[in-house]
Amino acid sequence: MRKQRICICGGGSLGHVCAGVLSSKAEIRILSGHPDKWGRTLTVTDPNGKVFNGTLSEVSSDPSRVVSGSDIVLLCVPGHLIEKTLRDIKPWIGDAAVGSVVSSTGFFFFAHKELGPDARLFGFQRVPYIARVSEYGRSAMLLGYKSSLTVALENIPSEFAATLRSLFDTPVCIADNFLQVSLTNSNPILHTGRLYTMFRGHEDELFDHNILFYREWTDESSAKLIAMDEEFFRLLDRLEVSGIPTLLDYYESHDAASLTAKISSIEAFQAITSPMVQVEGGWKMDRTSRYFTEDFPFGLRWIKDLADRNNIDTPVIDEVYSWGISLL
């Protein structure tokens, strides 16, 4: 039996790590805007020192070469590129299952529009790995695994979950519907609420160092997250979406102080810095970072839009969203 053919769209951190890890079980093709920067082998190292040496079947900027004939097409692109990527690959999809490594940046909303009601779609609720590129097109770091993955399937048999479980070597649960993975209190709330408490009122201020995003977490950030999460769950209740844990439950906490203690102590997060750039005299906020360009207009946006459409009052989310959008 031949290996599954998987086309990974995008050359970011998750694209690198997924390609390196999955290449031992499948034939990997890469759709990238910079094919000349990729080697034919890819090395991924995890926190335990395990090394995945991946071989890439083909890397191209032409979807007719790498999407055509694939069994699975996995998007690992930022939110602002999802719609364009789906439009570009549509003529070459055939019977492939098209999915996204994370769904909270609008994948299903865009896929329904671009690919139509009969498209075979899947999308993860949370990313399968914490990932960072070491050398573009050559090596990457797998900084953390997930204990389980939740995926939504549309027009795909439930047996597909077993395929994903085998590929990612992680238990996979099937969501009730696409909203369960599209609406999340992960990055769209976690990142945006944290950024708001870090930089609101200090947008042009110089800092003496690049703040460790998680390790230097504050009770103020935790309180803001909890308030946003409460509003988020009012929307979920109205839409009758279940299966998403509150942030307090997910992080096994009961109040702001315990949430701070938990988040700031997660080993895989210790070295992660903030969206800041070094300038003369110190460090300042980097509004060009994906934390701003993705998590506000392609993350929190969907939550706010659905809340508005369903007449759900979300003053804290509105405040955070308006601040973030004003910076873009």
C-alpha positions in Angstrom: 0.0 0.0 0.0 1.4 3.4 -1.0 1.9 6.1 1.6 -0.6 8.9 2.0 0.3 12.0 -0.1 0.1 15.1 2.0 0.5 18.6 0.7 1.4 21.1 3.4 0.6 24.7 2.4 2.8 27.3 4.1 6.3 27.6 5.3 5.8 28.9 8.9 6.8 27.2 12.1 3.9 24.7 12.1 4.5 23.9 8.4 8.1 23.0 9.1 7.4 20.9 12.1 4.4 19.1 10.6 6.4 18.3 7.4 9.3 17.0 9.4 7.3 14.8 11.8 4.8 13.5 9.3 7.3 12.6 6.6 8.2 9.3 8.4 4.6 8.2 7.7 3.6 10.0 4.5 4.9 11.4 1.3 5.2 15.2 2.0 4.9 17.9 -0.6 5.2 21.6 0.3 3.4 24.5 -1.3 5.5 27.5 -0.5 6.1 31.0 -1.9 9.8 30.5 -1.4 10.6 27.0 -2.8 14.2 27.9 -3.5 14.8 28.3 0.2 13.9 24.7 1.1 16.2 21.8 1.1 15.1 18.2 0.3 15.6 17.2 3.9 14.2 18.7 7.1 15.3 18.2 10.6 13.0 18.6 13.6 14.1 18.3 17.2 11.7 17.9 20.1 12.3 18.9 23.8 13.5 15.4 24.7 16.2 15.5 22.1 14.3 13.2 19.7 15.2 14.1 16.1 12.9 13.7 13.1 14.8 13.6 9.8 12.3 14.3 7.1 12.6 13.9 3.4 10.4 16.1 1.2 9.0 14.7 -2.0 8.6 18.1 -3.7 8.6 21.8 -2.9 6.9 24.2 -5.3 5.0 27.5 -5.5 2.8 25.9 -8.2 -0.3 24.2 -6.7 -0.7 22.1 -9.8 2.5 20.3 -9.0 2.0 19.6 -5.3 -1.7 19.9 -4.5 -2.9 17.8 -7.5 -2.9 14.1 -6.6 -2.6 14.7 -2.9 -4.8 12.8 -0.5 -4.7 15.4 2.2 -4.1 19.1 1.9 -3.1 20.8 5.2 -3.1 24.5 5.5 -0.4 25.9 7.8 -0.9 29.6 6.9 -1.8 32.7 8.8 -5.4 33.9 8.8 -4.9 36.6 6.2 -3.7 34.0 3.7 -6.4 31.3 4.2 -8.9 32.8 1.7 -6.3 33.4 -1.0 -4.7 29.9 -0.5 -8.1 28.2 -0.8 -8.8 30.1 -4.0 -5.4 29.2 -5.5 -5.6 25.5 -4.7 -9.3 25.0 -5.6 -8.7 23.8 -9.2 -6.3 21.1 -8.1 -8.0 19.7 -5.0 -9.8 16.8 -6.6 -11.0 14.4 -3.9 -8.5 15.5 -1.3 -9.5 16.3 2.3 -8.6 19.9 2.9 -7.9 21.0 6.4 -6.3 23.5 8.7 -3.7 23.0 11.4 -5.9 25.4 13.5 -9.4 26.6 12.8 -9.8 29.7 15.0 -8.5 32.0 12.3 -11.5 31.5 10.0 -10.7 28.4 8.1 -14.3 27.0 7.9 -15.9 30.3 7.3 -13.5 30.9 4.3 -13.7 27.3 3.1 -17.5 27.3 3.0 -17.4 30.4 0.8 -14.5 29.4 -1.5 -15.0 25.6 -1.8 -18.7 25.2 -1.5 -21.0 22.9 0.6 -19.6 19.6 -0.8 -16.0 20.2 0.1 -14.3 17.6 2.2 -13.1 19.6 5.2 -11.3 19.1 8.5 -9.9 21.5 11.0 -8.1 21.2 14.4 -9.4 23.1 17.4 -5.8 23.8 18.7 -2.5 23.4 17.0 -0.9 19.9 17.4 2.5 21.3 18.3 4.2 24.3 19.7 6.8 25.1 17.0 9.6 27.4 16.0 11.7 27.6 12.9 15.5 27.2 13.4 16.7 27.6 9.9 14.1 28.3 7.2 13.5 25.3 5.0 16.1 23.2 6.8 15.3 22.7 10.5 12.8 23.5 13.2 12.1 23.0 16.9 9.1 21.1 18.2 8.7 22.8 21.6 5.7 20.9 22.9 3.1 18.2 22.1 -0.6 18.2 22.9 -2.1 15.3 24.9 -5.1 15.1 22.6 -6.6 16.9 19.5 -10.1 17.8 18.7 -11.0 18.0 15.0 -14.2 18.9 13.1 -15.1 16.9 10.0 -17.4 17.9 7.1 -18.2 15.4 4.3 -15.5 13.1 5.6 -16.2 9.7 7.3 -15.4 9.5 11.0 -12.8 6.9 10.2 -10.6 9.8 9.1 -10.0 10.6 12.8 -8.0 7.4 13.0 -5.8 8.5 10.1 -5.1 11.7 11.9 -4.4 9.9 15.1 -1.9 7.7 13.3 -0.2 10.6 11.5 0.2 12.8 14.6 0.5 9.9 17.1 -2.0 11.7 19.3 -5.5 10.8 20.4 -8.1 12.5 18.3 -11.7 13.5 19.3 -14.3 14.5 16.7 -16.1 17.8 17.4 -19.9 18.1 17.1 -19.7 20.8 14.4 -17.3 23.3 12.9 -18.2 26.0 15.4 -16.8 23.9 18.2 -13.3 24.3 16.6 -13.8 27.7 14.9 -14.7 29.5 18.1 -11.9 29.1 20.7 -10.7 30.8 23.8 -7.1 30.0 22.9 -5.1 32.5 20.8 -8.0 34.8 20.0 -8.6 35.5 23.7 -5.4 34.4 25.3 -3.1 36.5 23.1 -5.4 39.5 22.7 -6.2 39.9 26.3 -2.6 39.5 27.3 -1.5 42.1 24.7 -4.1 44.6 25.9 -2.9 44.4 29.6 0.8 44.6 28.5 0.6 47.5 26.1 -2.7 49.5 26.6 -1.5 53.0 27.4 2.1 52.1 26.7 1.8 51.8 22.9 4.8 54.0 22.2 6.8 53.3 25.4 10.3 51.8 25.4 10.8 48.8 27.6 14.2 47.7 29.0 13.8 44.1 27.8 11.6 41.9 25.6 9.0 40.7 28.1 8.6 36.9 28.4 5.0 36.5 27.2 4.1 33.7 29.5 6.8 33.5 32.2 6.2 37.1 33.2 2.4 36.7 33.1 0.4 39.0 35.5 -2.7 38.7 37.6 -4.1 41.7 35.6 -3.7 39.6 32.4 -5.4 36.6 34.1 -8.3 38.8 35.2 -8.8 40.2 31.8 -8.8 36.7 30.3 -11.4 35.4 32.8 -13.7 38.4 32.0 -13.4 37.8 28.2 -13.9 34.1 28.7 -17.2 34.7 30.6 -18.5 36.7 27.7 -17.3 34.1 25.2 -19.3 31.4 27.0 -22.4 33.5 26.9 -22.1 33.4 23.1 -21.4 29.6 23.1 -24.5 29.1 25.3 -26.6 31.0 22.8 -25.2 29.0 19.9 -25.5 25.8 21.8 -21.9 24.9 21.3 -20.4 22.5 23.8 -17.1 20.7 24.3 -15.0 23.8 24.9 -13.5 24.1 28.4 -13.3 27.4 30.1 -9.8 28.9 30.5 -9.9 28.2 34.2 -10.8 24.6 33.6 -8.3 24.1 30.8 -5.5 25.5 33.0 -6.8 23.7 36.1 -7.2 27.0 38.0 -9.9 28.7 40.0 -9.1 32.4 40.0 -6.8 35.0 38.5 -3.9 34.3 40.9 -3.9 30.5 40.3 -4.3 31.0 36.6 -1.2 33.3 36.6 0.8 30.7 38.6 -0.2 28.0 36.1 0.4 29.8 32.9 3.7 31.3 34.0 5.1 27.9 35.1 4.4 25.9 31.9 7.8 24.6 30.9 7.3 24.7 27.1 6.3 28.4 27.3 9.2 29.6 29.4 11.4 31.1 26.6 8.6 32.6 24.4 9.0 36.3 24.1 6.5 39.0 23.3 5.8 40.8 19.9 8.4 43.4 20.4 11.3 44.8 18.4 14.6 46.2 19.6 15.2 49.9 18.8 17.7 52.4 20.0 17.2 52.8 23.8 15.2 49.6 24.4 12.3 47.5 23.1 8.9 48.5 21.8 5.7 46.9 20.8 5.7 45.3 17.3 2.2 45.9 15.8 3.3 44.0 12.6 3.5 40.8 14.6 1.0 38.0 13.9 -0.1 38.4 17.5 -1.7 41.6 16.2 -2.2 41.0 12.4 -3.8 37.6 13.0 -5.3 37.3 16.5 -7.4 40.4 16.3 -8.8 40.6 12.7 -8.8 36.8 12.0 -9.3 35.5 15.6 -11.2 37.7 18.0 -13.1 39.1 15.0 -15.2 36.0 14.5 -16.2 35.9 18.2 -17.2 39.6 18.2 -19.1 39.3 14.9 -21.2 36.3 16.0 -21.8 38.0 19.4 -23.1 41.1 17.6 -25.3 39.1 15.3 -26.8 37.3 18.2 -27.2 40.4 20.4 -24.8 39.1 23.1 -23.4 42.0 25.2 -19.5 41.7 25.3 -18.1 45.0 26.6 -14.7 43.6 27.6 -14.2 41.8 24.3 -15.4 44.9 22.5 -12.9 47.0 24.4 -9.9 44.7 23.7 -10.9 44.2 20.0 -11.3 47.9 19.3 -7.9 48.7 20.9 -6.2 46.0 18.8 -7.9 46.9 15.5 -7.0 50.6 16.1 -3.3 49.7 16.0 -3.5 47.9 12.6 
